[in-house]
């Protein structure tokens, strides 16, 4: 049974049982401050479990795309670790509980294939429960009929779930399938979790936990007001069982990638391995890593993440580089992703058609990343060769951990390649030192992550306000002012206040608000809230700390304000209109960029501010000035057409049908808001916009630049800001036209001529300086001082001499010293307040044991570089120039 069919049967089973089918959320965990990627099926339902939002259905089911990387080093070594996986889940929000969750799971698992089930042998299923969860044990034994000898009690570490912070928690019950003696030892899940493969975890969310560390050290505070169900069935694990293969790397969605990698590298997968994971040959482990990581990269890029050096992009880069490295370690030295990624696309398209539809964009980033990493490998190898040579030169037998860590951390050079290359050169590597530095780095990273893990706990006061009054109604699409009620007044830290006087920084929550909260790249509204009692708050910021709650941040500028008072909320209309024009312009630029650069030029971020915008988009290379000009011209033609801007709410499915663009990484509900600019642009968007395109007046693109690998940025002005910019440009060009005494149209040509003339003059000056510098070389050589048989010339270069001039002077003087006479030339120069030193040594002096590099480093206390013939260095104050010559002379005299 193919994986896509296993997925279909799961959703169908629970849909028939009254569950709403919810689409997978995108992999980037946008709404959760604790996560880079969604790592469990329940993540998109967290607001419902925490009581932050009311679920729209009592029960739901989904197949959620997930990423987990903490066990990345175990990928390929076990049957059960993958970076990308799909979690089939069914969820109850205060509806059914343990008995229904258990029987629904058992029914689907054991029901025959012809009846829509998975047909697993019930005699081979084991379950685990929490130590004292007698209720679950009784259901398994008496209701389902599972023998007690296949029900295993386990402790908190294995069979108790929580989010790691105060909040909902509860016992688990896990289902395992016995795959037989070929896969390990007999005795149940506690003995061997490769033979007994876990395929389903049922979480009974019924308690509230307090603060504490780890999986076990926390108190249970009591029962939740509503009991919930959260289950997860690993789709890849079920595919492993249903397809009769040894591990999740051999299922239909990964095995073709593995086979292609084996073909490229000339390996025979499985030829030297047994069924059990512990019997895997190293080559097979690497092939599994390739299959897993290539599929993961495909799915992560498909959801809008691109390789970078931080956050999600860094995780993606690390995964891709492990795959590329594994291919090379298996002997294939050419770019591999152009051969492997299309196979992954074909594997995943039956379940996710978007990976085929968007393959051009996905592949452009993947292939560019591989090319960049291959360059990194070449650079790292060169640096490693130098480090190896230096180690050998000093008689060392071990490459330092510091150097190995630098290669890994700074250049992205893998430690296993460092070990391999060092071993070929007869050197060991200080792996303990490397591990220590890596551990220190991880500790810093974990501390940073832990510092961010207050996302749920710190919002308790906001949740209390939300729970007490429900979601705030936003009326800003229609109204710029509204009578309302102040539901709460909080201090700057979010603590409730009974009253706040003039000068106090406050946060105000209203029942209904026309103020737009910052989001989707649009800056927040500003304005005034006037209270019935005479108090007034000037609002400078509007945020949504928890979904559904709009918080107005500002200062009491008059009187006193209290919660419960009637109020009048009024936004700054001029600011709103300017921001709305910028937001509408962003949509137009987005659509036009896609028209000129292709569908892969998708939005990667934006800023919509009064009169200006910033638009980030995905594209592999720079946008040419001619394309930017054409984009700007076409956008302004749309403004001239004065198209109507229309917004309406519809279903996600209908929005897709009419071609509305959605932003990568954003999660949308069942109902979405579509914004149309005539028939020109259509996009999902919750922001505010102009009523017609003509209201934008003018859009002026200022410049385009790179902000990361494969991500470009354009900045533009809109409306009067654009007119003001062009007016200033016109004044500048008019002034230049007056100075050059040419028409406006001739200014560009005259400026180019002036620059060319200046460059020619600079080249002539350089030639003259070089002639002056070199003119005295012969006289200096004739006046060489004798230092124990060594002819020494120490001099200072003329003022204004460049670095090349100084080196040329030193070499020219050296060339005029008779060949048979040992000669050393030292030339100092001064520039920008610093002194520089160049030393040249002839062959006869080198035979005497003199080295230019040693003399420079001696004079500069170890700084400088070069070789025995010619070396240079600098950085000392200009006043030290004579001292440098004296130091060289002293060193020669002492030899």
N, C-alpha and C positions, 0 to 999 in steps of 0.2 A: 504494500500500500504506500503510495507516494505521500510525501509530507503535506502537500497541498490538500490531499484528500483527508488526511488525519485532522488537519485544521478545520476543514469544512464539516466533518462529522462532529467535532467538538462544539462548534458554534451552533450547529443544527440541534444537537441534543439539548443544549441549555435554552435555546430559543423556544423549543417546544415546551420546556418547563417554565415558561413565562419570563425569561430573562431578556432584557433589552440588549441587542448586539451593539457594542460600542467600538468604533474603529481604534486602531493602535495610535497612541500619541507619538509624535516625532521623538527620535532618540535623544536629542538635546533636552535636558530637564529644565526648561525655561522657568517654570513656576516654583522650583524648589531650590533654596539657597545652599542646601547641603550637597547637591548632586551636580556632576558635570553631565552625566547621562542617566536616563531612566534605567534602573537596574533590577526592577521587579514589576510584575504585572499590576500591582496595587498602587503604584506611584501616582498615576493620574487620578486616582480616587481618594488620595490622602485628605483633601479638604472635606470630603463627606465623612470619612472616619473620624476626623478631628472636630467635626461639628462646625467648621467654618462656613460651609455652604449646605443647603438642603439638596439632597440628591433628586434628580428629576424622575427616577424610577426606584422602586423598592429592591429590585434585583437586576444584575447586569452580568454580561459575559464579554470577554475580549480575548484577542491574541495579540499580546504586546511585544513589540521589538525591544530588546534589552541589550545592554553592554555591561560586562563586569571585567575589571582588569586587575584586582588585587592578587589573583592567582595566575597571572599571565605566564609566570615561569613554569607552571604545571601543565600548560596547554601542550597537548600531544603525548604527555607522559601517562595520563590516566584516561579512563573511558568517559569521564564526566565533566571535564573542564573545557569550556569554550568562551571566547571573548564575546562574540555575538550569539545570542540565542533568542528563542521566541517562547514566551510564557503564556500558555493557555490558562485563563482564570475564570472563575465564577464568583460573584460577590453578592452578599446580602447586606442591606443597610437597615438593620432593625427588623428584618422580615423573618426568614427561616433561620434555623440554627443547626446544632450538631447533627441531629438525626437526618435531616434532609441533605445536609452537605455530604455526609458519609454515604448515604444510600444513592445519591445522584452520581457520586464518583465511582462507587462500586458497580452500579448499573452500566455506565458507559464503558468501564474497563472490561467487564466480563460478558456483556451482551454480544451475541453472535454477529459475525460480519454481515450476514444477509439481513439482520435487523437494524443495521446502522451503528453497531458497536465496534469495539476493538478486538473482541474475541480472545482476551487473555485467559489463560488457564487459571481458574480460581484457586487450584491446589498449589500454585506456585507464588501466590501473593502473600507477603508478610506486611504487617503494619507495626509502626511504633507509636506510642502515646506518651504523654507526660506522666511523670511518676504517680501523681495522685488524681489523675483524671479518670476516676472510676466510671463516670457517665459515658465517656467515649468508649471505654473498654466494654461496657455492657452493651452498647449499640453494636459494636463490632462483633461481639460474641453472640448475643441473643437475637438481634435483629438481622444482621447480615449472615451469621452462622459461621464466622471464622473461628477455627480452633484456638484455644488459649495458648498453645505452644507456638503459634505464629503471631502472637501479640506481644510486643516487647516494650517494657516501660523504660524510659530514658529521662535524664535530668534536664535542667534548665538550658544547659549549653547546647543540647541537641534538639529538644522538643518544647521550647518556649520562645515565643516571638515577641519582640518589641522593636520600636524604631531606634533604639539606642539613646533616647532622651525621654523625659517625662511625657506620658500620654498613654494611648491605648496599648494593651498587650493581651496576651492570652496563650493557652497551651496549643500545641500542634499535634496533628496525627499524620504520619507520613506513610505512603504506600511504596513498597519495594517489590521487585520481581526477581525471582530466583532463576538465573540463566544457566545453572547447571555447573557440574564440577570442572568443566573445561576452563571456567573463568575464575576459580578460586576455591577457598576453603568453605566447608559446610559449617553451619551454625548461626545463620541469620545476619542481619545488617550490622550488628555490633562486632562481628568477626571479620567480615569482608564486604565492603561497599562497592567493589568492582563486580563481584559475582552477584550480589544482591543489589540491583540498581534501583535507586530511588527514582520514581517517575511522577509522584504527585504529593503535594504538601497541603494539608487542610489546616488553616489557622482559625481558631475559635476566639475571636476578639471579644473578650467579656470582662476584662479588668482594666484598671488604671494603675500604672506604675509610677513610682517616685524617682527622684534623682539617684544616680549610682553609676559605677563604672563597669564596663565589660558586659558579658552576656548573663551573668548570674548575680552580681552584687547590686541589687536594687530592691526596694520594698514594694509590696503590692498594697495599694492604698484602699482598694475596694472595688465593687462592681461598677461597670459602666451603666448609664441609664438605658442604653439600647445596645443589645448584643449584635455583633456583626460577623459576617463570614468573609474570609479572604482566602482563596485557594490558588495554587499555581501548579500546573502540570507542564513539565518541560517538553516542548514539542519535539526537540531533537532527540531527547531520551526515549520518547514514545516511538519515534521513527526508528531508532536503533533496535528496539524490541520488535516492532511490527515488520521491519525489513530483514530481521535475522542476521544483522551484522555485528561485529565485535564492539564498535564504538561509534560515537556521534560523528566522527570524521569520515565514516564510510557510508553515510546515508546519501540519498539521491541529491541533496542540496550541496554536498561538499565533495563526494567521491570523485566526480568528474574533474574537479580542480586538482585533486590529489593525483589522479591518473595522468593529467596533462603535465604536472610538475615532474612526475616520475619519468615520463617520456622525454622531457627536455633534459633531464639530468642523467639519463641512462640508468636509472635505478629500477629494481623490481620490488614493488611494495609488497610486504608480507613474506618475502622469501626467507628471511632470517628471524622472524618473530613468531611468537605463539599467540593464542587467543587472549590470554590475560595481559593487562596493561604492563605488568612487571616484566613481561617477556618480550618487550618491544626493542628492536634494534635501533640504534641512534639515527640511522638514515630514515627509518619509518617515522620516528618522532619528528624529524625535521619536515618530512613531507606533510605530516598532519598540521604542523605549525603553519606551513604555507597555505594549505587548504582553508584552515580556520581564519587566518589573518587576511587573506585576499578577499574572502567573502565578507568579513567584518568591514574592511576598508570600503568595499562597494556600498554596503548599506549605510555607513556613516556619512560618506560623501553624498549619497543620495538624499540624506536628510539635511543637507546644507552645510555640513562642517567641512572646512578645508585645512590642509596641513599647516601648522604654525609652531611657534616655540612656547606657547602657553595654553593653559586650559584644555578645552576639548580638542583643539587643533594639535596640541602636543601629544595627547593620547593617540590620536589618529596617526601622527607621524611616527610614534614609537611602534605601533602595530605594523605599519607599512614597512618600516625599516627592518623589523624582525623577519618579515616574510622575504624581503629582498636579500637580506643577509643569509637566510637559510638556503635560498636558491643557490647563492654563490658558494656556500660551504659544501653544497652537494655537487659542485663542479661546473655549473652553468654560469658563464661570465658575461653574457649579453643581457640587455634589458629584457626582463621576463614578464612584466605586467601586460604589455601589449598582447602577449600570448595567453596569459592566465585570466585576466579580468573579463574578457568576453565569455569565457567558460562560466565564471561566477554569475555573470549577467543572465545567461541562459538557464542556469540552475534556479535562480531566484525569481525570474520573471513570471512563472505561473502563479506565485503568491503575491508578487509585488510588481505589477506591470510597469510602474513608474521607473524602475531601474533600466528598462529597455527604452522607454520613451525619452529619458533624460541621459542616455548613455554618453552622448557627445560631451556634455558638460562634465559628467563624472570622470570619464577617461582622460580628459584634458588635464585635470588636476592630478590624477593618479600617475600618469606618465611623466608629467613635469616633476613630481616629487621623486620618482625613481631616478630620473636623470640627475637631479640635484644631489641625491644621496650617493650615487655612483661617483660624482665629483668629490663629495665629502670623503668617500673611502680612499680615493686617489690622494687627496690632500693629507688625510690622516696617516696614510701609509708612508708618505714622504716625511712627515713630522716624526713618526715612529722610527723610521730608519735613522734619522739624525739622533734621536734619543738612544737608540741601540748603540750607535757608533760612539757617542759620548760616554756611555756606560762602559763599553769595552776599553776605551782609551784610558780611563781611570783605573782599569783593572777590576772593575766590578763584575759580578756574576748575576746580579738581580736588578731588573728594571724597577724603579721606585713606584710605590703605590700612588704617590702624588702625580707622577707623569701619566700613569695608566688612567687615573681619575680625570686628569685634565683632558686627555684624549677623548674620554667618554663624555664628559660633561660639556666641554667647550666645543668640540668638533663632532660630537655624535658618533665617535668611533667605537664600535662594540668591543667589550672586554674580551670576548672569546676570540676575536680576530687579533687583538693585542697579544693574548696568550699564545696563539698559534704562530704568529710571525716571530715573536720573541724566542719561542722554542726552536724554530728553524735556524735562528742565529746563535743558538747555544746558551740562551739566557732564560732565567726564571723571572717571574713577575711577583712583586710583593702584593699578593692577593689579600693578605690580612690588612695591609694599609689601605688598599683599594676598598675593601668591604667596610672598613671603619669610616672612611670618608663618605661612602654611599649611605651608610647607616645614619651618619650625622645629617646628611641631606634629607633622608626620609623623615628623620625626627623633626627637622624644621618644617617639612611639608605637612606632617601630621599635626604638629602644633598649630600651623596656620589653618588647616582644615577644621580642627577642633574649635578654634576661635570663631569660625564661621557657623558652628553647629548650635547657634542660639536662635536660628531662624524661626522655630515654632515657639520656644519658651518665652522669648522676649516680646511676643505679640499678645500676651494674655489680656492686657487692658483693652486693646482694640477689639479682641474677640468678644469681650464682655459687652462692649458697646454694640457690636454687631448682633450678638445674641439677644440683647434687650430690645432692639428696635428693628432688626432686619436690615436688608440691603438698602443703601441710599439710592434714591431715584435721581438719575441724571436727566435734566431737561434742556441741556445746553445746545442740542441740535436745533431746537425751535426758539428758545428764550435766552435773552442776555441778562434778564433780571427776574427774580421770583420771590414772592413772599413764602416764608418757610418757618421752621421751628428749629432752634438750637438743641439738638438732642444731647450733646455733651460738650463740655469745655475741658481741655486737658492742658497740662503744662508741657514744656518743650521735651520732656522725657516720656510723655504719654500717660502720666498719672492724672486721674480725674481731679478737677477743681470745683469747689462750690461757688467760687466767684473769682474774677481776675480784674485787677485795676489797671489804670493807665500806665503804659510802659512795659507791661508784662508780655513776654513771648508766649503765645498760646497756640493750641491746635483745636479747631472747632469742627464738630461733626453736625451736619444739618440733615433734616429728614429728606429734603429735596434740594438739589443744587443745580445752577446753570454753569458752575465752574468745571472746566475740563481738567481732569487729573493727568499728570505727565504719563505718557505711554505711547508706544508705537513710534517713537522718535519725535513726537510732538511735545514741545515745551508746554508747561501748565499755564492756565489762565491766571491773571492777577486781578485784583479789584477790591471791593469794600463790602463788609457785612455790617449792616446797621441794626442794632437791637432796639426792641420796643422801649426799653428803659432808658434809652439815650446813649448807651455804650456803642462803640464802633471798633471794628477790627479791620486793619488794612492787610489784605491777603497778598503774600509774595510767593507762595508755593502751594501746590495741591498734589497730594499723593494718595495711593491706594495701598496701605500697608498690609491689608488682608483683602482677599477678593470680596467685593460688594460694599466695602467701606471707603468712603471718600473723606479725606482729612484735609482741612484748610489750615495752612500754617501761616501765621502772621503775628502782628503786635497790636495790642489794645492801644488805640490812638486817641480815644476819648471815653471818659466815663468808666463804667464798670459793666462787665458782661457776665451773665449767669446761664447755666443750662436750663432748658425748659422755656426760655423766653421766645416770643415771636421775633422774627428777624426778617430783614430784607437783604437779599444777596444780589449784588450787581457786579458784573465783570467789566474789565477795561475793554470796551468795544474796539477801540483803535488797535490795541495789541492783538486781540482775537482775530480781527480781520487780516492783519499782517501775517500772523502765523498761518491762518487758513489759506491765504494765497500761496505761502511757501509750501504748505503740505500738498496743495493741488499741483503746484509746479513739480514737486518730487514725483508724483504719479506720471506726469507727462514725460519727464526726463527718463524715468524707468522704462516706460513703454517705447520711447524713441531709441534708447540705448539697445534694447532688445531687437528693434527693427534693423539697426545698423550692424550690430555685433553678433546677433543670433540669440536664440532662446536661452543659451547658457548664461547670458549677462543678467543674472538675477540679483535682486537687492540683498545686500549683506549688512545693512544698517543705515540709519538716517538720522538727521537732526533737522527739525523744522522750527525755526525761530522767527521772530518778527523781521521780515524783509530779507532773510537769507536762509539758505539751506545747505546741507551737506548730504551727499548721497554716495554710499559705498555699494559696490557691486562686484560680482565675481566675473573675472575674465583673466585669461592666462598672461596677457601682455599689455603693454601700454597702449593707450588709445591715441591715434595720430591726431595732430592739430586739425587736419582737414576733416576728419570724422567729427571731432568736437564742434567745428564750425557748422557742419551739416546738421548735427543734432540740435544745436542752438537755433539754427534757422528754422528747422521744421517745428520745433516747439513754439516759436514765436508765430509761425503761420497758423498753428492751432489756436493761439490766442486771438489772432485776427479773425478767425472764423466764429469767435464768440459762442462756443458750444455750451449747451446746458450741462451743468453738473448735477447729477441725480444720485440719491442714496436710497437704498431700500433693503429690507431684511428678507432673506429667503433661506432655504435649506442648503447645507453643504453640497449635496448632490446636484441640486439645481444650479448652484453657483459654478460648479465644475462644468456642467453642460453648456453654460453660456460663455465659458472661457475666462472667468474671473481669475486673476492671478492671486496665489496665496504665497505668503512669505515662508521660506524654509525655517524650520525650527519652531514656528509658532503653532500653538494648539488652539484649534477652533472648536466651538460647541456645535450642536446639531443645527442651530440657527446662526447665520452669519450676516454681516452687514456688507453690502456691495456698494462701491462708489464708482459711478460711470462718468466719464467726460465725453459726452456725445457717444459716438461709436468708436472713438479713438482709443480710449484707455478704460479698462475695467479691472478692478482690484478689490480684494477683501480688505476692509479698513474700518477702524472704529473712530478715526479722527474727524476733525471739522474741516470744512472746505469752502471755497468760494462758491457763489451761486452760478456763475458763468465763467468760462475760461477768459473772456475779455477783461474781467475785473483784475486779472494779474498784471495787465499793462505791458510788462516787458520782463523777460528772463535773460540774464547775462551770465554765462558760464565764465568763471574767473580762471580756473586752472584744474589740471588733473594730475594725480600723483599716486604712487604706490603706498599702501599702508600695511602690506604683508604679502606673503606668498599667494599670488593669484587673486588678490583683492585690491581694487583701485578705488580712488575717491575723487569725486568732482565737487567743487564748491561753486555756488551760484548766488546771485542777488536777484530779488524779485521786486517788481513795482517801483516805488519812488527811490528805493535804495539802488536799484539798477540804473534808473535815470540819473541819479546823483553821481554814480560812479562814471557813467559815460560823459557827463558834463565836465567832470574833473579831467578826464582823459582828453577831451576836446580842448580844454584850456592849455594843457601841457603840450599837445601837438601844435596848437596855434603859436605858442611861445617859441617852440623849436623852429617852426616855419619862418617866424620873424627873424630869428637869429641867423638862420641859414639863407634867408632871403629867397625862399623857394615856395611854390604852392604847397598846400597841405598834402597833396598826393605825392609830393616828392620828398617828404621828410624821411621816410624809411630808407630810400636809396642813399640820401646824403649821410644819414647816421652810419649806414654800412660802410660808406666810403671813408668816413672819419675814423672808424674803428680799424679799417684795413691800413690806413696811413699810420695810425699810432703803433700798430703791430710791426709794420715795416721799420718805423723809427726805433722801436725797442730792439729789433734784431740788429740794426746797425750799431746801436749803443753797445750791445753785447759783444759784437765783433771788435769794436774799438777797445772795450775794457780788456778783452782777451789779449789783444795785441800789446796793450800797455803792460799787462801782467807778465806776458811772456818775454817782453823786450829785454828785461834784465836778467833772464835765466842764466845766460852765459857768464855774466860778470859774477853772479852769486856762486856759480859752480867753481869759478877760478879762485874765489875767496874762502873755499871750504876750510874750516878749522880742523886741525889734526888732533884727534883724541885717541892716543895709543895706537896709531896706525889706521884709524878710521876717519875718513873725510866727512865732516859733519857740517851741514848747512841748516841753520835755523833762522827763519824769517817770517815776517807777517805780510800777508797779501794786501794789496792796495784796497782802500775803502771802496765798497760797492761790488767787489768781486763775488760772483756766485759760487755755489758749491762745485759745479763742473770746472769753473776757472781755477779754483784752488787745487783741485786734484790734477788738472792739466799742468799747472805750474810745478807742483811737486814732482811729477813724472818727467817733465822737461828738464828740470835742474838735475834730477838723477841721471838722465840720459847724457848730460854734458860732463859728468864726472868720468874720468878715464876708466875703461872697463876693468882694468886690472887692479884698480884701487878700491878697497872697500868704502862704500859710501852710504850715508843715511841723510835723508832730507826731511825736515819737519817744517810744515807751513801752518800758521794759525791764521784765523780770520775772525772778524767780529760782525755780527748782524743781529738786529732786534734785541740788543742787550745781552747776547750770549756769545761765548767763545767756542770755536770749533777747531779741531786739530786733524791734520792729515800727515801721515808718515809714509815715505817711500824708501825702500831698501833695495840695493842692487845685489846681483848674484854673489859678488865677492864678499859683501858684508854678511849675506846669509850663510856663507861657508864659515864665517867667523862665529856663527851661532846667534846672529842678531835676527829678530823677527819684528816686522812692522806692527803686527797685531799685539805682540807682547809689549812693545814700547808704548802704544796708544793706551792699552789697558792699564799699564803701570802709571802713566801720567794722569789718567782719569779714574783711578781707584777702581779698576775692574770694568768700567764701561767702555763701549766702543766695539767695533767689529771689523772684520776683514781677514786677510791672510798674511803670510810672511812677506809678500812683496809690497802690498799696499793696504793700509788700514786707516780708519777714520773714526771720530767720535766727537762728542760735544756735550753741551748742556750747562757748563759752568758760566758764571758771570763774565761779561766781556773783559772786566778788569783783570781776570786771571790769565789772559792770553800770554803775557811774558813768562808767567810761572810754568805754563805748559811746556814752552820751549826749554826752560831751565831744567824741568824734570826729565825730558828726553835726553838732554845733554848729560845730565848726571848719570842716567842709566847706562849710556854708552861708555862713559868714562869708567864706570865701575865694572865693566865686563873684562 
